Every structure is written in structure tokens, then in C-alpha cells.
Amino acid sequence: MSTDTSDRRLLLRPVHWLETKSEAVFAYILLAPAFLLLAVIAFFPLVQTFRFSLLADETAAANPFGGFVGFENYAALLTGEALIPQQFLDPTFETPLLQQALFVTLAFAILSVLFETLIGFGQALVIDQEFYGRRWVRVAIIIPYAIPIVIQAMIFFLMFNPTVGFATDFMQALGIFGQNPLATPRDSFIIVLVADIWKTAAFMALLILAGLQSVDRGLYDVAKVSGASPWQQFKYITLPLVAPALLVAMLFRTMDAMRIYGLIDATAGCQTVPSMSCLVITALQETRRWATGSSVAFLTAVVIAIVVLIYLFGLRDTEAGVT
């Protein structure tokens, strides 16, 4: 009897220990397995990538890495001395290759997230209303997001192919595109941008819709009784209360946009529209410069981390304002 009692007390000891902890400590204990898994599958490869970036390239040797060179790879990339034998963009671009790829990545992320947020917000406002056929409208909005990237890229590749594309002549008549838009950096960038907006605006709409449906409808009734216009209702009720969900959606989309590779490669090619991910793939697979590729990969992770921190500070301020 005493043995069973002691065993029971031994089993209940961790429970009693947890009961004495604060909610914050209890939350961290529950998140500990997730943090451990994240450290294994994310932080360890990142540390390894940084370690590889401090080594020299050995393209002819069986081992792709040479001796320790410190930050020479980063200096070569930032000054344009790193030679990756593949022509990116237009010969008139005399800036270092990394700066070209960084410019394309940031420009694509900013423009795509901006237009996807505006379009997605509009779609979310529409499908949040009660009207006949709303279910089918939701399905129509979601369909582009369900299309795989390769098929999406092939659709736009065929649309703007100078031989078989039906959209090329129309855009040329408007004076927007040249003879071969898929071979021109500016035209190809626009095509990839439109393709991404067409597909991913639905993702923004779904996340924003979740935020809209969490808003108390009674607030709108009070606003209508007070004589508030639809714009005032949107400005003082909808936008502030949806802002946290909106920033979370923009955070996810920005992270995804800054990693873009597949859509570019399958539509116009990395030679025409380089991104940071394109530069990594080129260095690793085509030129076998693994140390240089590791340097670009780590720099890409640093840039994404800076952007994420900016979003997190904005999200914290927004939630504090709502509270």
C-alpha cells in the first residue's frame, strides 16, 4: 500500500511542479519541443551554411570546399569580384551580380506583396458579404492558388511566347512589351510579377477574410446608428481590427516572395530575372562554387531575417494599439 502511494506521488510530482509555474513559464515548457525541432531542422543547417561560406571554392577537387578564408567570399560578392560565369540581366547593368539579384528580389517582394494585399483585401471584403452565389465566388477566387507553380509558369510562358503566345501581340500593340518579352529583363520581370499576383492574391484574401470574420458585427450597427459612412466604418473599425491578421498575411507572403525561384526558372529563366535564390542555385549546381553559393544563401537568410524583424515590430505595435 505504501509502495503504491509513493509511486503515485512520484508520478504526480511533475504535475505539481507545473502547477506552481506561471502561465508564461508553462507556455515556454509546452513550446520547448517545437523549439528543439526548429533548432534541428532550421538553425543547424543555417550554422552549417555559414561555416561553409567561410571556406574557399574548390571546383576541380573531389571536395568542393577548400581551406578557411574567413569573410573573403562575402567581400568578393559585395564588391563584384566573385565570378559566376553566367550572364544575368542586361549587359548595361554594371553593378555587382549580388546587387542585381538583391535589387530584383526586394523589388519583386515589395511590388508583389503590395498588389496582392490590395487585391486580396478587396476580394476578402466582397466574399465577406452575404449575397447569392457567394460560395461559388469563393471557389473561383481560390482556384488560382490551387494551381501548381510549374503549371502556373507554363500558362504564362505560353501566353507571352513570341511564337504561340496570344498576349504578346496585344501587349506590343499597347507599347508595353517588346518583340520577345521573355528574353527582356524588364518585360520578364513584369510577367513573373503578374503571374505571382494572379496566383497568390487568393492566399491573402483567405487570411484577411479570417480577420474580417472575427470582427464583432455589432460595431457596424453602432456605427450606422451614429451616422458613420462606409469609409469611416472601414477606417475606424475594419482596418484597425484586421491589421494584426493583415500584417501576419503580409509577413508570410514577404518571406515566400523573397525566396522565389521556381516561378522565375520555369517562366523566363534565372538568366533574365535573377533573384537571390537563382544566384544560389546557379553557384551550387551550374558553377559548382559551393562556398560562394553558401555565402549567398546565408546573406539571403540575413536579409529575410531583417525583414521579418521589421514585421514583428510592426505587429507588436499594432496589437498594442488594438489592445
Secondary structure, 3 states (H helix, E strand, C coil): CHHHHHHHHHHHHHHHHHHCCCHHHHHHHHHHHHHHHHHHHHHHHHHHHHHHHCEEECCCCCCCEEEECCCHHHHHHHHCCCCCCCCCCCCCCCCCHHHHHHHHHHHHHHHHHHHHHHHHHHHHHHHCCCCCCHHHHHHHHHHHHHCCHHHHHHHHHHHCCCCCCHHHHHHHHCCCCCCCHHHCHHHHHHHHHHHHHHHHHHHHHHHHHHHHHCCCCHHHHHHHHCCCCHHHHHHHHHHHHHHHHHHHHHHHHHHHHCCCCHHHHHHCCCCCCCCHHHHHHHHHHHCCCHHHHHHHHHHHHHHHHHHHHHHHHHHHHHHHHHC
